[in-house]
Amino acid sequence: MSFLSVTLPLGMVNLINQASRAVMAVIGPALAVEFGLSAADLGMLAAVLFVAYALVQLPIGVALDRYGPRLVQAASAAVAGLGFAVSALAEGAGMLAVGRFLTGLGVGSALIGLIKAHSAWYPKERVAALTGAGIFIGGLGGLLATWPVQAALPVLGWRGAFWLLALLSFVIALWILRSVPPRPRREAATPLLQDIAAFAAILRDARFRALVPAIMVLNALHFTYQGLWIGPWLRDVAGLAAEERAVVLLAYALAVMFGNLGAGVAASRLQASGVSPLAVPLAAMALMLGLQALLIAAPPQGLGPALLLWSCFALCGATSAAAYAAVAQGFPPALAGRVSTAVNAGMLCLTFLLQTAIGLVLDLWPRRADGGWQAAGYGWAMGGTLLLQILAMLWMALRLPRR
């Protein structure tokens, strides 16, 4: 099966996904001013995408296992395009939230569709590497939504940015229909209720229950900051101007791209040599603890230190895709879509809670004269996420079966 006919077009749905999340970190401050949003309001607006993303996970898992990635991913890209168009037309925060919700429904299959396609068409030792390559391609969306969007805002405005994303989404939907084969390896058809009931067996698996909370926290932290709060943090804590913030966001997106590619290759090589592919995300979890502690105790000032620390943060978060692939390999290939969506649904709910909770914490302090929020609020908010990750890793250490 060709990389150009499977991984590349399906990876472009991840491009939409990455762009839909990263763009809020760039335009979020402008939206807060235009619509008079508090930190909690802004967090909720950004998090609406993740609510829709989470709601669609279980249906997407069933659909992928029944109908294959071609039809599901093409339809998803078209729905995302509709969401971007609604966002571009928004005259208030309510309509913008509707657009974000539709976009979340559309990008919900991005990662899972890749994992499903690769699990069905390729041997398991290649799944992590190919999935990492697909997400590397998708990382271009994160790049486009950082410095290029910031540079284009004076000309296009935030509405123009959404219109461009809508057009791109519709083009990708057509590309998938023309390029991706009709279905991956065919599996025996089963009744729909039996497909849905398979989630119960997945959730009862002891290894799944032990690993998933820590994986969810790792990925949710990455989504929470890339999707919104890194932009305001860079302004309010690191003291960076808009152009400098765009540079850090660009570096973050690059780190996500190369982190996904590197983590996938490393996990596949470890698996080929007899080592668990989970070694890569486990190492990233430990490093993420140290990075959060450093960001709390000694927040970087200026472009260079901020760029270094947040790039490392992005590299850690990027290993979560390899963790998803590794968890899915503990189940039959026919369940790959549902396993990954079960993980993703919980992670996205957690992302919604974290994005909203950080806004609520920031609103506990008086707002600054320039419209920003107090640095102390960011410190307390990140202290909460640090504690959450420690608890998840302790759960994993105590519950993981010794085999």
N, C-alpha and C positions, 0 to 999 in steps of 0.2 A: 504494500500500500504506500502511496506516494506522500511524502511530507508536504508537497505543494497542494495536494488535493484534500488533505485531512487537517494536519496540524496548523498550517498557515491560515486557511480561511476560518477555522474554528477559533484559532488564537485571536482573530480580529474581534470576536465578541468580547474577549478580555480587554482589548483596546478600548472598546466602548465602556466597559465596566470600570477600568482604571480612570478614564477621563471623567466619568460621571461622579466618582468619589473625589478625585483630586481637584476638580474645578471649584468646589466650594471653599477650599482653603485659600484660593486666590480671590474669588468674588465675594466671599462671605462678609468681609468688612464693608464693602460697598452696599450689599443688601441690607446689612444692619442699619446703616445710615439712611438709605432710601425708604425703607419700610418701618423705621423706628423700632428695631428689634432689640430686646434684652439679650443677655448671654444665654439664658434658658430658652428664649424663643429661637435664637439662631441655632442652638444645639438641637432643638426639636425639629426645626426645618431641615437641617442636614440629616438627621436621624430617620426622617420619614422614609427615605430611600431604603434604609436597612430594615424597616418594618415590612415593607413590601417584599424585599429580598428574602426575608425570613419566611413570610407567609407562603411564598411560591415554592419553597424548597422541596417539601414533601411531594406535592403534585409533579414538580419537575423531575424528581427522582423516578417516580413511576412512569412518567411519559418517556423519559430517556430509555428506560429499560424496555418499554413496550414498542416505541416507534423509532428509536435511534436518534443520533445527534443532528442529522441533516434537517429534518422538518422542525424539530424543537428549537434548534439554534437559529434558524432562519426566522421563525415566528417571533422568537424572543428579541432578535435585533430590530425587527419592525416595531414591536411594542415599545422598545427603548426609544426609537426614533420619534414615535408619537409623544412619549413623555417629554423629550427635549423640546418638541414643537410647542406643547402646552406651556412649558416653563418659559419659553421665549415670549409667549403672548400674555404672560401673567401681569395683572394690574394690581395685585396685592399678594400678601403672604399666603392667603388661603389657596389661590389658584396655583401659585408656585409650589405649594405643598402637594397639590394634586399631580402636577407635572413630575415632581420628584418621586411620588408614589408609583406612577406609571413607569418611570425609568427604572425603578427598583424591580418591578415585575419583569421588565425586559432583560435586565442584566443578571437575573437570578440563576440562569443556567450556564454562565460563562465558564467558571472553573469546572463544574461538574460535568458539563458536556465534553470537555477535553479529556477528563479522567475516564469517562465512559467510553469514548471513542478509542483511546489508547489501550484500555483494558480489554476491549473486544478485538482489536486488530493486531496487537503486538504482544510479544512475550513479556511476562511480568517484570523481568529485570530491565526492560527498556521504558517502562511506564513513567517512572519518576523523571528520567532524563527528558523524554519527549514532552511531558507535561510542563517541566521547567522551561523548555524551549518555547512552548506555546504561550506561557505567561510572560516570557521575555519579550515576545512579539507584542503581547498585550500591553507591556510596560510603556510602549510608545505613546499610548493614550495618556499615561501619567505625565510623560514629557510634554506632550502637546498642551496639557491643561495647566502647565506651570508658567515658565518664562514666556513662551509664545503667546499665551492668553493674556498675561500681564502686559506684554508689549502691545497687543492688539486692542486692549480695552479702550484706550482713548479714541480709537477709530470705530470699532464695532460695538462697544458697550457690552454689558453682560448678556443682553438679548441676542446680539449677533453671535456670541460664542455658543449659545444654545442652538441657534439655527444651523450653524456649521456642524454641530454634533448630530443634529437630527438628520441632515443630509447624509452624513457619513454612515449613520446607522442603517438607513434605507439601502445604500449602496452595498453595504456588507451583507445584508439579508439576501439581496439578489445574487451576490457572489457565492454564498453558501449553497443556494439552490442550484446554481450552475456547476459548481465544482465538486462538492462533497458527494460521494456515492450514496445511493438511496438508503442503504442500511448497513450497519456493521455485521459482524458474524451473527447469524440468526440463532435465537434461542427458542426453546419450546414455549409455545404460547400458554399462558396461565390465566385463570379468571382474574378480573380486576380486583375483587375483594381479597383474593389470595395474595396479589401483589402488594396491596396495602397492608395486609396482616403481617407481611415479612418484616415490617418495621419493628414489631414487637420482639421478634427473635434477635434482631440487631441490637436493640436496646437492652436485652437481657444478657448479652455477651459480657463476661467479666472484664476481658481485656479492653473492650470498647469503653465500658464505663470508667475504667481506671485512667485511660489515656486521654479521653476526649476533653475533660474540663481544662487540663493544662494547654492542650492544643487550641481550644476555643479562646482562652485568655490571650495566648500569644498572638493569634490572628486578630482578635478584637482590639487589642492595643494598637496594632498597626493600622487597622481600619479607622479607629477612633481619631487618631492624630492626623493621619494622611487625609482623611475625609473632611476634617474641619479644623481641629484645635491647634495644629502645628503653626498655621498662619497667624492667628492671634497671639500665640505664645511667642513667636519670633518678634512680633511687634512690641508686646507688653513686657516681656522678660528680657530678651536679648537686645532690645532696642534697635532693631533693624528697620530701615526704610523699605518701601514697597519693592524697589528694584532688588535690594539685597535679599529680601524674603523670597522673591521669585527665584533667585539663584539657589538658595537652600532647597526650595521645593523641587527645582530641577535636579539637584544632586540627589535628593531623596528618591525621586522617580527613577533615576539611573541606578541607584543602589538596589531598588526593588527589582529592576530588570535583571541586573547581573546576579543579584542574590538568588532569584528564582532559578536562573540558568545554572549557576554554580551549585546550589543546593540539590537540584535534580540530578546533575551529573555525579556529584559526590555520593548521594544516596544510592544511585544505581551501581556505582563502582563498589561501594561498601557491600551492597547486597550480593553482587557477583563474587565477592571474596568471602562471603559467609557471615558478614557483620550486619546487624539489623540496620535498615535505612533510617530508623528512628533516631540513630545516634546523632544525626545532623540537627534536627529540630531540638533535641534534648540539650545539645551544647548551646544552641541559640537561646533557649529559655534561661539558662544560667547567665549568659552574657546580658540578656535583657534586664535581669534583676540588677546587675551592677550599673547598667546605663541609667535606669530609673533612679537609683540611689544617688548617682552623680548629678543628674539633672535637678534633683531636689536639694542636695547639700551644697553644690557649687554650680549654679546655673551659668552657662557660658555667656560671656558678653562679647559682642562683635561677630563679624561674619565667619572668620576662620574656625573658632572653637565650636560655634553652633553648627556649621556645616559638617564638621567631623563627627560630632556626637549624634546628630540626627541621621547622618548617613549610616552609621553603625546600627542605630535603632532600626532603620529600614532594612538593612541586611538581615537582622534577626527576624523581623516580621516576615520576610520573604521566604523563610524556610517552612512556613506552615503548609504550603502546597505539597511539598514533599511528605509532610506528615499525613496529610489527607490521603495521598496515594498509598502510603505504607499501611494505614489503617484499613483501607479498602481491600488490600491484598490478603487480609485475614479472613475474607469471605469469598464465596464463589463469584466468578466474574459476572454472572447474571444479576448479582445484587450490588454491583459497584456503584451504580447511580444512586440507589437508595442509601447505601452506607455513607457516601459523601454528602448527600443532602441532609441526612440526619445530623451529621457534624455541623454542617453549614447553618442549618436552621437555628440551632442553639447558639452558635457563634454570633449570628446576626442579631438575634434578640439581645445578646449581651452587648454588642456594639451600640444598639439603640439606647440601652440603659446607661452605658458609660458616656456616650456623647451628651445625653440629656443631663446626667448627674453632674458632669463637669461644669455645664452651664449653670446649674443650680448652686453649686459650690462657689463659682465665681461671683454670682449675684449676692452672696452673703457680705461682700465688701462693697463700699461705695464706689461707684463708677468714676473713672478718671476724667479729667477735664477734656482730654482729647478723644473721648469715646471708648477708650480701652478699659481693661480690667486690671485689678491689682495683682502684682507678682506673687503675693502671699497666697492668694486663692489658687493659683496654678500649683504652687508647692503642696498645699493640702490635698488638692485633687489628685495629683500624681502619687502622693503618699497612699491614698486609698487604692489606686490601681496596683501599686507595688505590693501592698498587703494582700490584695486579691490574688496576684500571681503566686506569692509565697504559699498561700493556702491551697491553690490548685496543684502546685508541685508536690506539696506534702501529701495531698490526697493520692496523687499518682504513685508516689513512693510507697505508701502504705497499702494501696489496693492492687497494684500491678501483680498479676500471677507470676510466680517464679518459675518460668519455663522458657 
